[in-house]
């Protein structure tokens, strides 16, 4: 038998009200990252999804969950839960016994009208130039509202 | 046509739960400039008034609300030869008596005022709760992606171990995951992929939670949302 008091509870609260699900993809092409000589050499690429359905007035109420596949770290079909950012280093070889690696930072921010995904790759090494492979990040973001 | 037979209404409430926001915490604090690689930390504590650790998800801003980052996200500003980036990161943590701690680590060379908002969620073992009322128009149409029902659970994962939870949905579901110590305190919403923090991976059939070497055995609370 239906308990109508439970329907009242649903009507009152607030759970997160889901508003949109959007896919994203960004690619950082393979390119030479020269060694550090006083300035960290990095390259940033971005992807943007629109929040047109939400409008600027709701920006500060929007939470998101992002699940992303980083093709250098995960097998096809697998997705990391990303709450804000992912960063790390990937070794691409060695020279003279020292690892050659590059650093990556995947970051998510919300502006008045968009969700912006940024991927920065760089060579913090003072020893070697680095050419990372093409890096592709794909995923989806669930956007939802909170009663802030 | 009006519903005359209540037994024909299928209610998701008895079988599955939905996220319920039982509190909102908003505050701000200042953090000084880092030393270009030397981290500076700051934060503050807020009493939730709930006397129990809850799940939580939040946002933070460094420009008085113009742009927002998810908790555990980072604001990148500047360069550092040792690490490659200078960053400001913010995480939230809920203590066993309902004290929400929000902490920031700043290696950038700028000082900031951090504004944050955190929604507190009823947890798997919550007793009687009173959810927060909402002023938003609630949509009950599934095509508008209203509140999602979920399956949830708790797994204990030892040092360097992992746990695979089969969801069997044959698609990638939305998930949430929190780590806890003795099921009392609740750590920040997981998802960071690094070598020294837990990872959360999902595919068409399984949710895999990993607790890397160096992290003490702990419980992980998870939710797998059943509809798209």
Interface residues (C-beta under 8 A of the other chain):
Chain A: X1 X2 X3 X4 X6 X7 X9 X10 X11 X12 X13 X14 X15 X16 X17 X18 X19 X20 X21 X36 X39 X40 X42 X59 X60 X62 X63 X64 X65 X66 X67 X70 X73 X74 X77 X78 X79 X80 X81 X82 X83 X84 X85 X86 X87 X88 X103 X105 X107 X108 X109 X110 X111 X112 X118 X120 X122 X123 X124 X126 X140 X142 X145 X146 X147 X148
Chain B: X6 X7 X9 X11 X13 X14 X18 X19 X20 X21 X24 X26 X57 X58 X59 X61 X65 X66 X67 X68 X69 X70 X71 X72 X73 X74 X75 X76 X79 X80 X81 X82 X83 X84 X85 X87 X89 X117 X119 X131 X132 X133 X134 X135 X136 X138 X139 X145 X146 X147 X148 X172 X174 X175 X176 X177 X188 X189 X190 X191 X192 X193 X194 X195 X199 X200 X201 X202 X203 X204 X228
